[in-house]
């Protein structure tokens, strides 16, 4: 052990973008664990994503320097790692197979006042000690330490619904189960603290028919408060317009045919990004943010365009950096790469940081219009629907044209209706002629 300690190296938090003081929500190793390179050491949670900090090399954990709840930044030390390679082969690790630190002792159970509907309360003996719980938790999504606590507390994990990632059961879920459900309010619900907004009263839906409760995905649990905060703080207004993209889409198809042979696609989104940059340059208020004091505008002289990507777990917004310096083909290739990373859950905080304007496209699904929520502290967002052929009067006759609906939501404290209409018209004007996009 002395040899390990002498040879130990300090593992620090790597570059995590602009995030600082990020809380640790999970620790996957303990002293004495043999780990492999890239095994997760800790999990961090920002307001936009979660991030596992991997081991830089194989070895044995000599000391854990942090605990759950600590806040860390780039360069913060987290563990001491001794690089004994034979140890790494003794105990392969993963997010589910690794025990948490032994110091995280379970809190004594609080007697449940009433069982949760559909869930059997833990059995407790007359002497106050927990009765034996089932030891077969096969198929339950929980770590070894959680299973141990469940056996000690007499809790049947098969009766619990986990609130962790992908339904993973945590110690907090066990404690919440032991505490029992919160008492229902006797009268009208009180206003939420500090907001003046009354809570929606809870209901027992099982009285009306069968129900099933599933935890929200981690992305939705993280993005929900962010979207709610934006909706409450930003006075949203949405302006609708449409662009005639008949010629532009014909050119896009030519580029896409050639791109397929090289392994990527050219979609309308790349043209939307370039048209947005052109419109932002003409109307810089849309590429700004309010100062914290709300008395000035901070104009951004860079053009980083966020793109909302639909994934199985929810919406994420990776950012195309310096879009003004990139062409249609380069942006198309970058969009393909970041979309794949988003669907695979491999986006880093850096991939989603630094946006100055956001595009949310529902063109692949359908619809005619919607109100996208401003991605604060940005002041505007572009929503795009599916294009459709429509008869358009050209002064002499109706001609079939491919029309694209666009929806611009904006912060009315910064942008008024006339400016929003000019921005939307300018964007549509650029989209309607590919030569303007190239300017």
C-alpha distance (Angstrom), angle and dihedral (degrees) to the residues before:
residue distance angle dihedral
X1 . . .
X2 3.81 . .
X3 3.79 89.3 .
X4 3.78 90.7 52.1
X5 3.79 92.7 49.0
X6 3.79 92.6 48.8
X7 3.82 91.8 50.3
X8 3.81 94.2 42.4
X9 3.76 120.0 124.7
X10 3.78 127.0 -155.9
X11 3.80 113.6 -113.7
X12 3.80 113.1 -151.2
X13 3.79 135.5 -168.2
X14 3.84 107.6 -88.1
X15 3.80 127.1 -138.5
X16 3.82 106.8 -52.2
X17 3.79 97.7 171.7
X18 3.78 121.4 -111.6
X19 3.79 94.4 -26.3
X20 3.82 117.6 120.3
X21 3.79 133.4 179.9
X22 3.81 91.3 18.1
X23 3.83 112.9 177.9
X24 3.80 121.7 -118.9
X25 3.80 108.9 -127.2
X26 3.80 99.6 176.8
X27 3.80 140.3 17.5
X28 3.78 115.2 -156.2
X29 3.83 101.3 -172.4
X30 3.79 140.3 54.9
X31 3.79 135.4 -167.0
X32 3.79 110.9 -65.6
X33 3.81 96.8 23.5
X34 3.80 115.6 138.8
X35 3.79 109.6 -140.7
X36 3.78 139.1 -176.4
X37 3.79 128.0 -132.3
X38 3.82 112.0 -79.7
X39 3.82 93.1 20.5
X40 3.83 109.4 140.5
X41 3.81 114.4 -102.6
X42 3.81 101.0 178.9
X43 3.80 138.1 -7.3
X44 3.82 121.9 -130.1
X45 3.79 125.9 -161.9
X46 3.80 123.6 -154.9
X47 3.81 125.4 177.3
X48 3.81 89.2 -92.7
X49 3.80 108.8 34.7
X50 3.79 148.0 -7.1
X51 3.78 121.7 -111.0
X52 3.79 131.7 -163.7
X53 3.81 115.2 -146.2
X54 3.83 105.2 -143.0
X55 3.79 129.0 -150.0
X56 3.82 110.7 -99.7
X57 3.82 91.8 -143.1
X58 3.80 143.5 -4.4
X59 3.79 119.6 -78.6
X60 3.80 146.5 100.0
X61 3.80 127.1 -63.2
X62 3.81 109.3 -116.6
X63 3.78 98.4 174.6
X64 3.81 138.4 0.3
X65 3.81 108.1 -140.6
X66 3.81 98.9 -171.9
X67 3.78 139.9 46.5
X68 3.79 136.4 -150.9
X69 3.80 109.6 -74.1
X70 3.81 95.7 30.1
X71 3.80 115.4 127.9
X72 3.78 118.2 -132.2
X73 3.80 139.1 179.8
X74 3.78 135.4 -166.7
X75 3.81 108.5 -52.2
X76 3.81 96.7 22.3
X77 3.84 110.6 140.0
X78 3.80 113.4 -121.1
X79 3.84 109.5 168.6
X80 3.80 143.1 1.7
X81 3.81 110.0 -124.1
X82 3.81 126.1 -164.5
X83 3.77 112.6 -155.2
X84 3.79 102.8 -135.3
X85 3.79 103.9 147.9
X86 3.78 96.8 -162.3
X87 3.79 89.8 59.6
X88 3.73 91.8 59.4
X89 3.78 91.2 64.0
X90 3.79 94.2 53.0
X91 3.79 98.4 67.2
X92 3.81 119.3 19.0
X93 3.75 108.7 -159.4
X94 3.76 138.1 -147.2
X95 3.76 138.7 165.6
X96 3.80 91.6 -88.9
X97 3.81 103.4 35.0
X98 3.80 98.6 53.2
X99 3.81 120.7 90.6
X100 3.76 119.7 -133.2
X101 3.83 121.2 -119.7
X102 3.79 113.1 -62.0
X103 3.81 89.8 -131.4
X104 3.79 90.4 72.9
X105 3.78 93.7 91.2
X106 3.77 118.8 -173.7
X107 3.79 116.6 -106.5
X108 3.81 116.8 -121.2
X109 3.78 112.6 -92.0
X110 3.77 120.1 -98.8
X111 3.80 111.7 -140.3
X112 3.78 109.7 -105.4
X113 3.77 113.8 -121.4
X114 3.78 94.3 -155.2
X115 3.77 134.6 0.9
X116 3.77 120.0 -108.9
X117 3.82 110.7 -106.8
X118 3.76 109.6 -90.5
X119 3.83 92.9 9.5
X120 3.79 126.4 102.0
X121 3.80 113.3 -130.3
X122 3.82 117.0 -125.0
X123 3.78 115.6 -90.6
X124 3.82 114.4 -113.6
X125 3.80 123.4 -170.9
X126 3.81 123.9 -129.6
X127 3.79 90.8 -102.1
X128 3.79 91.7 59.9
X129 3.82 94.5 -107.3
X130 3.80 118.5 125.7
X131 3.75 115.3 -102.6
X132 3.77 120.9 -125.7
X133 3.78 113.2 -73.9
X134 3.77 126.0 -153.8
X135 3.80 109.8 -77.9
X136 3.80 95.9 -158.3
X137 3.80 105.6 87.4
X138 3.79 94.8 157.4
X139 3.78 111.7 159.3
X140 3.82 93.0 19.1
X141 3.83 114.6 130.3
X142 3.83 100.4 -132.4
X143 3.79 138.4 112.7
X144 3.85 125.4 -109.9
X145 3.81 95.0 -100.9
X146 3.81 91.7 50.5
X147 3.82 89.9 50.7
X148 3.82 90.1 50.1
X149 3.81 92.3 50.7
X150 3.80 90.3 47.8
X151 3.82 91.1 54.8
X152 3.80 91.6 46.5
X153 3.82 91.6 49.0
X154 3.78 95.3 42.2
X155 3.81 93.5 -118.8
X156 3.79 121.2 151.8
X157 3.82 104.2 -138.1
X158 3.79 91.7 -162.5
X159 3.82 87.5 70.3
X160 3.82 95.1 54.3
X161 3.79 130.5 87.8
X162 3.79 111.5 -143.0
X163 3.78 120.8 -133.8
X164 3.81 95.3 -162.3
X165 3.77 128.9 95.8
X166 3.81 111.6 -48.3
X167 3.81 89.6 -1.0
X168 3.81 96.2 -56.5
X169 3.82 113.3 169.3
X170 3.81 115.4 -127.3
X171 3.80 135.3 -171.1
X172 3.80 88.1 -100.9
X173 3.81 89.3 59.1
X174 3.82 89.7 54.1
X175 3.81 92.0 48.3
X176 3.80 91.5 48.0
X177 3.78 89.8 50.3
X178 3.79 91.7 50.9
X179 3.81 92.1 48.4
X180 3.79 90.2 53.4
X181 3.82 127.2 -143.7
X182 3.79 120.1 -35.4
X183 3.80 113.3 -103.4
X184 3.76 113.7 -96.1
X185 3.82 115.7 -112.0
X186 3.78 112.9 -96.5
X187 3.78 96.9 -141.3
X188 3.75 138.9 0.5
X189 3.84 113.1 -17.4
X190 3.78 115.7 -98.3
X191 3.78 119.8 -120.0
X192 3.79 115.5 -90.7
X193 3.80 109.4 -96.0
X194 3.78 112.4 -89.9
X195 3.81 96.3 -2.8
X196 3.77 106.0 73.0
X197 3.81 88.4 -139.7
X198 3.80 114.5 126.5
X199 3.79 116.7 -130.2
X200 3.79 120.0 -115.1
X201 3.81 105.8 -104.2
X202 3.79 115.9 -110.4
X203 3.78 119.1 -112.0
X204 3.77 134.1 -163.7
X205 3.81 99.1 -128.3
X206 3.81 91.6 -179.7
X207 3.82 87.5 77.8
X208 3.78 88.9 71.3
X209 3.79 101.4 43.7
X210 3.82 145.5 -50.6
X211 3.81 116.0 -33.4
X212 3.79 137.1 -175.8
X213 3.81 125.2 -156.4
X214 3.80 119.7 -150.8
X215 3.82 124.9 176.7
X216 3.79 118.5 -114.2
X217 3.79 115.2 -107.3
X218 3.80 115.3 -99.2
X219 3.82 90.9 -110.3
X220 3.79 92.0 55.3
X221 3.81 92.6 45.7
X222 3.81 89.6 52.4
X223 3.79 98.4 41.4
X224 3.82 95.6 42.3
X225 3.83 96.8 73.8
X226 3.82 89.8 41.1
X227 3.82 91.9 55.1
X228 3.81 91.8 42.3
X229 3.79 90.9 52.1
X230 3.80 91.1 50.5
X231 3.82 93.1 48.1
X232 3.83 92.1 50.0
X233 3.82 96.0 44.8
X234 3.80 102.8 37.4
X235 3.83 121.2 67.2
X236 3.80 97.0 -135.9
X237 3.79 123.5 -151.5
X238 3.82 124.1 172.3
X239 3.80 126.4 -151.7
X240 3.82 120.7 -165.1
X241 3.79 128.6 -153.8
X242 3.80 138.5 148.9
X243 3.80 136.3 -133.0
X244 3.79 129.5 -147.7
X245 3.82 100.7 -129.9
X246 3.81 98.0 169.0
X247 3.82 95.9 120.5
X248 3.79 94.9 33.7
X249 3.79 92.7 54.1
X250 3.80 91.6 48.3
X251 3.82 88.5 55.9
X252 3.82 90.7 45.1
X253 3.81 90.2 55.7
X254 3.80 90.6 53.5
X255 3.80 90.8 52.7
X256 3.81 91.7 44.4
X257 3.81 92.8 53.2
X258 3.80 90.7 54.7
X259 3.83 92.5 42.6
X260 3.82 93.8 54.3
X261 3.80 89.1 65.7
X262 3.81 88.5 56.5
X263 3.80 94.7 48.6
X264 3.81 104.2 -102.1
X265 3.81 138.9 83.3
X266 3.80 134.1 -124.2
X267 3.79 109.6 -142.2
X268 3.78 131.4 178.5
X269 3.81 88.6 -103.3
X270 3.81 91.3 77.2
X271 3.81 89.6 55.6
X272 3.82 90.4 46.9
X273 3.80 90.4 54.1
X274 3.80 92.4 51.7
X275 3.82 92.3 44.7
X276 3.82 89.8 49.4
X277 3.80 91.1 53.0
X278 3.82 89.7 51.5
X279 3.82 91.6 50.1
X280 3.82 92.1 45.2
X281 3.78 90.4 54.8
X282 3.80 90.0 52.6
X283 3.82 93.0 45.6
X284 3.84 106.9 30.2
X285 3.82 92.8 176.6
X286 3.81 86.4 78.4
X287 3.82 89.7 58.2
X288 3.80 94.6 53.9
X289 3.81 142.4 84.8
X290 3.78 133.3 -143.6
X291 3.79 115.3 -105.5
X292 3.83 115.5 -112.7
X293 3.81 89.3 -104.2
X294 3.84 89.8 52.4
X295 3.80 89.2 -130.5
X296 3.82 101.0 104.4
X297 3.80 142.6 30.9
X298 3.78 122.2 -119.1
X299 3.82 106.7 -146.4
X300 3.80 114.2 -153.5
X301 3.78 116.8 -143.2
X302 3.80 92.2 -163.2
X303 3.79 129.4 75.4
X304 3.79 112.1 -139.8
X305 3.79 109.1 163.2
X306 3.80 119.4 -156.8
X307 3.81 116.8 -148.2
X308 3.80 119.9 -157.9
X309 3.82 108.3 -133.6
X310 3.80 122.9 -164.6
X311 3.83 112.5 -135.0
X312 3.82 132.1 173.7
X313 3.83 89.0 -102.1
X314 3.80 97.8 44.9
X315 3.78 143.0 -79.3
X316 3.81 122.2 -32.5
X317 3.82 128.3 178.5
X318 3.82 116.2 -143.5
X319 3.80 115.7 -176.4
X320 3.82 129.9 -126.8
X321 3.81 101.9 -144.8
X322 3.82 122.5 -143.3
X323 3.81 93.1 1.5
X324 3.81 90.0 171.2
X325 3.80 89.8 67.0
X326 3.80 96.3 50.0
X327 3.79 132.3 78.8
X328 3.80 129.6 -133.3
X329 3.83 94.2 -94.8
X330 3.82 94.8 47.2
X331 3.80 91.4 48.3
X332 3.81 90.6 47.7
X333 3.79 91.9 54.5
X334 3.80 91.6 46.4
X335 3.81 91.3 49.4
X336 3.80 90.5 53.7
X337 3.81 91.6 50.9
X338 3.81 97.3 47.0
X339 3.81 92.7 43.2
X340 3.80 89.9 55.9
X341 3.80 91.2 48.2
X342 3.81 89.4 50.0
X343 3.82 93.8 51.2
X344 3.82 90.5 46.5
X345 3.82 91.3 50.1
X346 3.82 92.1 -119.8
X347 3.80 101.1 121.7
X348 3.80 113.4 128.8
X349 3.82 124.5 -145.3
X350 3.82 88.0 -105.8
X351 3.82 90.0 58.1
X352 3.82 89.6 59.0
X353 3.79 100.9 38.4
X354 3.79 132.4 94.5
X355 3.80 102.0 31.6
X356 3.81 118.6 160.6
X357 3.84 99.2 -178.4
X358 3.81 132.5 13.2
X359 3.81 135.4 -145.2
X360 3.81 122.1 -158.5
X361 3.80 112.3 -169.9
X362 3.80 123.1 -168.1
X363 3.79 92.8 168.2
X364 3.77 93.2 116.7
X365 3.81 91.2 58.4
X366 3.80 108.4 35.9
X367 3.79 142.5 -123.7
X368 3.79 135.2 130.0
X369 3.84 104.8 -113.8
X370 3.81 142.7 -12.8
X371 3.80 141.4 174.3
X372 3.81 111.2 -112.6
X373 3.81 115.0 -157.7
X374 3.79 114.5 -115.7
X375 3.81 110.6 -107.0
X376 3.84 94.6 -129.1
X377 2.99 134.9 -121.1
X378 3.81 79.0 39.8
X379 3.80 112.7 81.5
X380 3.82 101.8 -142.6
X381 3.79 143.3 26.2
X382 3.80 132.5 -164.8
X383 3.79 119.7 -135.1
X384 3.80 120.3 -165.0
X385 3.81 129.1 -165.3
X386 3.80 133.2 -165.7
X387 3.80 115.2 -67.0
X388 3.80 118.6 -124.3
X389 3.78 139.2 -172.9
X390 3.82 112.7 -103.6
X391 3.82 136.1 169.6
X392 3.81 108.1 -103.9
X393 3.83 124.4 -170.4
X394 3.81 111.5 -127.6
X395 3.80 96.2 -175.2
X396 3.77 95.4 -87.7
X397 3.79 106.4 40.0
X398 3.79 145.6 -9.4
X399 3.80 113.9 -88.8
X400 3.82 128.1 -172.8
X401 3.81 108.3 -109.1
X402 3.80 133.3 174.8
X403 3.81 105.7 -116.9
X404 3.81 124.7 -165.7
X405 3.86 119.0 -157.5
X406 3.83 114.1 -143.3
X407 3.82 128.6 -171.4
X408 3.81 121.7 -161.8
X409 3.82 116.2 -164.8
X410 3.78 115.3 -168.5
X411 3.80 145.1 177.2
X412 3.81 104.3 -102.1
X413 3.81 91.1 -154.3
X414 3.82 88.3 68.2
X415 3.80 104.9 24.2
X416 3.79 127.9 42.0
X417 3.78 126.6 -154.5
X418 3.81 96.7 -98.4
X419 3.80 92.4 52.5
X420 3.80 90.8 47.4
X421 3.81 90.7 52.1
X422 3.82 90.9 50.3
X423 3.80 92.0 48.5
X424 3.81 92.9 49.7
X425 3.81 92.4 46.2
X426 3.80 91.4 47.9
X427 3.80 91.0 50.5
X428 3.81 91.8 49.0
X429 3.82 90.7 46.5
X430 3.81 90.4 55.4
X431 3.81 92.5 45.7
X432 3.78 91.7 52.9
X433 3.81 94.3 64.4
X434 3.78 119.5 38.8
X435 3.81 90.3 -154.8
X436 3.82 89.1 67.0
X437 3.81 90.6 53.0
X438 3.79 90.0 58.4
X439 3.81 93.4 54.2
